[in-house]
Amino acid sequence: MFWEALGSVVLGFALSWAAAHRLADRLPSRRTVLGAGVLGTLFGALITHAALGPGYPLGTLLGAVAVGAVVLSLLLRPARRLRRAPQT
């Protein structure tokens, strides 16, 4: 379980760093994004490990990355507001 947790933290950091680098204008501060990504993947690893059991480290890491991506997607803001034409 230790290696799964460590792997999920590393993958969460990489995922959140990539998101913060690529979508910097649509995300809150980098500190928030990095923290949310790492905590999201760690929580995902815990949930996936509890669901699958102790014999599936790759499945646990894939589940951790999926939950981390969902957590990061909740931080996204819209790219721009749509303006409606004035009605006459």
HELIX and SHEET records of a PDB file:
HELIX    1   1 PHE A    2  ARG A   22  1                                  21    
HELIX    2   2 ALA A   24  ARG A   26  5                                   3    
HELIX    3   3 ARG A   30  LEU A   52  1                                  23    
HELIX    4   4 PRO A   57  SER A   73  1                                  17    
END                                                                             
